[in-house]
Amino acid sequence: MENKKLKRKAWFRFLKCIMRLFIGKTKFTYLGDEIIENGIILSNHEGTKAPLAMELYSNIPLRFWGAYEMNSGLIKLYKYQTRIYYHEKKHWNLHLARLFCLIASPLTYLFYKGLNLIATYRDTRFRKTLKESLVSLEKGYNLVIFPEVSDKGYLKELEGFHNGFILLLEQCQKRNMNIPIYVTYFKKDVKEYIIDKPIYLNELIELNLTRDEIAKKLCDRCNELGRM
């Protein structure tokens, strides 16, 4: 298989080499088949820790879903990071978040630009997300999605999964794409990613569950991995 991971631009590959000097290596533990391509990876978020670990130390072709604010220019990213990410989710003092993001946001923007994020939306523009995601799957990329409900911040025991990603699963089903779905959990304290054995889309559909029931089933499994 052609390693699409190497298609990251040269400047971004260099940036990641620098980042690895400061961010320790992550161990990947597979409970089943290793991830190759054309899969959907569902993960807890753990702030920036999980996305960084996946991008810096996995050896698979990836594209990430990310809130459109992170993919819409430096000013929108700054506003999103200060109020939503650092203040509401990580519970920082708002003024401290604003000062910190004067430095953090330009660096974050550079990193997200290199990631080539697939922007997600909370309105009808989500159709663009689905279209770009399907094209990426057809090209052999794995999609990394962080669907956890994080209204109270990033918790070790997840409170639930948003079910928006299930719309993508439904589109895959319509196209007869029996893709593997990997539930994963990143343990930041020990820098370990646990990857569950894949459940294939057709198996999931045969359970005849509602969207909310599917989201709960996969979130419950994510929490089980976190307790291992």
C-alpha positions as CSV (number, residue, x, y, z in Angstrom):
1,M,0.0,0.0,0.0
2,E,1.2,3.5,-0.8
3,N,1.9,5.3,2.4
4,K,-0.4,8.3,2.2
5,K,1.0,9.6,5.5
6,L,4.1,10.7,3.6
7,K,2.0,13.0,1.5
8,R,2.1,15.5,4.3
9,K,4.0,18.6,3.0
10,A,7.7,18.8,3.6
11,W,7.5,21.7,6.0
12,F,4.9,19.9,8.1
13,R,6.9,16.7,8.3
14,F,9.8,18.9,9.5
15,L,7.6,20.6,12.1
16,K,6.5,17.2,13.4
17,C,10.2,16.1,13.8
18,I,10.7,19.1,16.0
19,M,7.5,18.4,18.0
20,R,8.6,14.8,18.7
21,L,11.6,16.2,20.5
22,F,9.2,17.6,23.1
23,I,6.3,15.2,23.0
24,G,7.1,11.7,24.2
25,K,6.4,8.6,22.1
26,T,3.0,6.9,22.3
27,K,2.5,3.2,22.5
28,F,-0.2,1.7,20.2
29,T,-1.8,-1.5,21.6
30,Y,-4.1,-3.4,19.2
31,L,-6.8,-5.7,20.5
32,G,-7.4,-7.0,17.0
33,D,-6.3,-6.3,13.5
34,E,-4.0,-3.3,12.9
35,I,-5.5,-0.3,11.1
36,I,-4.5,-0.2,7.5
37,E,-6.8,2.1,5.4
38,N,-10.4,3.1,4.6
39,G,-11.4,3.0,8.3
40,I,-13.2,5.3,10.8
41,I,-11.3,5.8,14.0
42,L,-13.4,7.0,17.0
43,S,-11.4,8.4,19.9
44,N,-11.6,10.3,23.1
45,H,-10.0,13.7,22.9
46,E,-8.0,14.5,26.0
47,G,-7.5,18.0,24.9
48,T,-4.7,18.2,22.4
49,K,-3.0,15.1,23.6
50,A,-4.9,12.4,21.6
51,P,-4.8,14.2,18.2
52,L,-1.1,14.9,18.6
53,A,-0.3,11.4,19.6
54,M,-2.2,10.0,16.6
55,E,-0.6,12.3,14.1
56,L,2.9,12.2,15.4
57,Y,3.3,8.5,16.1
58,S,0.8,6.4,14.1
59,N,2.0,5.0,10.8
60,I,-1.3,5.1,8.9
61,P,-2.8,7.5,6.4
62,L,-5.0,9.9,8.3
63,R,-7.4,12.8,8.0
64,F,-9.0,14.4,11.0
65,W,-12.5,15.9,11.6
66,G,-12.2,19.2,13.3
67,A,-14.6,22.1,14.2
68,Y,-14.8,24.5,11.2
69,E,-13.5,27.3,13.4
70,M,-10.1,25.6,13.5
71,N,-10.1,25.6,9.7
72,S,-11.4,29.1,8.9
73,G,-8.5,31.5,9.5
74,L,-6.5,32.7,12.4
75,I,-9.0,35.1,13.9
76,K,-11.8,32.6,14.1
77,L,-9.4,30.0,15.5
78,Y,-8.3,32.5,18.2
79,K,-11.9,33.2,19.2
80,Y,-12.7,29.5,19.3
81,Q,-9.6,28.5,21.3
82,T,-10.0,31.3,23.9
83,R,-13.7,31.0,24.7
84,I,-14.7,27.4,23.7
85,Y,-11.6,25.3,24.1
86,Y,-9.6,26.8,26.9
87,H,-12.3,28.7,28.8
88,E,-15.4,26.4,28.5
89,K,-13.8,23.0,28.0
90,K,-10.6,23.3,29.9
91,H,-12.0,25.8,32.5
92,W,-9.2,28.4,32.1
93,N,-9.7,31.9,33.2
94,L,-10.9,33.8,30.1
95,H,-8.3,36.6,30.3
96,L,-5.5,34.1,30.8
97,A,-6.8,32.1,27.8
98,R,-6.8,35.3,25.7
99,L,-3.2,36.1,26.6
100,F,-2.0,32.5,26.1
101,C,-3.7,32.2,22.7
102,L,-1.8,35.2,21.4
103,I,1.1,32.8,21.1
104,A,-0.7,29.4,21.0
105,S,-3.2,30.2,18.2
106,P,-0.7,31.1,15.5
107,L,1.2,27.8,16.2
108,T,-2.0,25.9,16.4
109,Y,-3.2,27.4,13.1
110,L,0.1,26.3,11.4
111,F,-0.4,22.8,12.7
112,Y,-4.0,22.5,11.6
113,K,-3.0,23.8,8.2
114,G,-0.5,21.0,7.9
115,L,-3.1,18.5,9.0
116,N,-5.5,19.3,6.2
117,L,-8.5,19.0,8.5
118,I,-11.9,18.1,7.3
119,A,-14.1,20.9,8.7
120,T,-17.2,19.9,10.6
121,Y,-20.3,22.2,10.9
122,R,-23.4,22.3,13.0
123,D,-25.8,23.3,10.1
124,T,-26.6,22.3,6.6
125,R,-22.9,22.8,5.6
126,F,-22.3,19.4,7.2
127,R,-23.1,18.0,3.8
128,K,-19.7,19.4,2.7
129,T,-18.1,17.4,5.6
130,L,-19.8,14.2,4.4
131,K,-18.8,14.7,0.8
132,E,-15.1,15.4,1.6
133,S,-15.1,12.4,4.1
134,L,-16.4,10.0,1.5
135,V,-13.8,11.1,-1.1
136,S,-11.1,10.6,1.5
137,L,-12.3,7.1,2.4
138,E,-12.3,6.2,-1.3
139,K,-8.7,7.4,-1.6
140,G,-7.7,5.1,1.3
141,Y,-7.5,7.5,4.2
142,N,-8.6,6.7,7.7
143,L,-10.9,9.3,9.3
144,V,-10.2,10.2,12.9
145,I,-13.3,11.5,14.7
146,F,-13.5,12.8,18.3
147,P,-17.3,12.6,19.0
148,E,-17.3,12.8,22.7
149,V,-19.7,15.1,24.5
150,S,-17.4,17.5,26.2
151,D,-19.7,20.2,27.7
152,K,-18.1,19.6,31.1
153,G,-14.6,19.3,29.7
154,Y,-12.5,16.3,28.6
155,L,-13.3,13.6,31.1
156,K,-11.6,10.2,31.6
157,E,-15.1,8.6,31.7
158,L,-16.9,9.9,28.7
159,E,-20.5,11.1,29.1
160,G,-21.5,10.2,25.6
161,F,-20.9,10.5,21.9
162,H,-22.5,13.0,19.6
163,N,-24.2,11.0,16.8
164,G,-23.3,13.2,13.9
165,F,-20.7,10.7,12.7
166,I,-23.5,8.2,12.2
167,L,-24.7,10.2,9.2
168,L,-21.4,9.4,7.6
169,L,-21.9,5.7,8.4
170,E,-25.3,5.9,6.7
171,Q,-23.8,7.4,3.6
172,C,-21.2,4.7,3.5
173,Q,-23.9,2.1,3.8
174,K,-25.7,3.6,0.8
175,R,-22.5,3.2,-1.2
176,N,-22.0,-0.4,-0.1
177,M,-18.8,0.6,1.7
178,N,-18.4,-2.0,4.4
179,I,-15.8,0.0,6.3
180,P,-14.1,-1.0,9.5
181,I,-14.8,1.1,12.6
182,Y,-12.2,1.3,15.3
183,V,-13.1,2.4,18.8
184,T,-10.0,3.7,20.5
185,Y,-9.0,5.3,23.8
186,F,-5.9,7.4,24.5
187,K,-4.5,7.1,28.0
188,K,-2.5,10.3,28.5
189,D,-1.0,9.3,31.8
190,V,0.9,6.4,30.3
191,K,0.9,7.7,26.7
192,E,-0.9,4.6,25.3
193,Y,-3.5,4.3,22.6
194,I,-5.7,1.3,22.9
195,I,-7.3,0.2,19.6
196,D,-10.2,-2.2,19.8
197,K,-10.8,-4.9,17.2
198,P,-12.7,-3.4,14.3
199,I,-16.4,-3.7,13.9
200,Y,-17.5,-3.6,10.3
201,L,-20.3,-1.3,9.2
202,N,-22.5,-4.2,8.0
203,E,-22.3,-5.9,11.4
204,L,-23.2,-2.6,13.1
205,I,-26.2,-2.0,10.8
206,E,-27.5,-5.6,11.4
207,L,-27.9,-4.8,15.1
208,N,-30.9,-2.6,14.0
209,L,-30.2,0.2,16.5
210,T,-31.2,3.8,16.4
211,R,-28.5,6.5,15.9
212,D,-28.5,7.3,19.7
213,E,-28.2,3.6,20.5
214,I,-25.3,3.2,18.2
215,A,-23.6,6.2,19.7
216,K,-24.1,4.9,23.2
217,K,-22.9,1.4,22.3
218,L,-19.6,2.8,20.8
219,C,-19.1,5.3,23.6
220,D,-19.6,2.5,26.2
221,R,-16.9,0.5,24.5
222,C,-14.6,3.5,24.5
223,N,-15.0,3.8,28.2
224,E,-14.4,0.1,28.7
225,L,-11.1,0.5,26.8
226,G,-10.2,3.4,29.1
227,R,-10.7,1.2,32.2
228,M,-8.3,-1.5,30.9
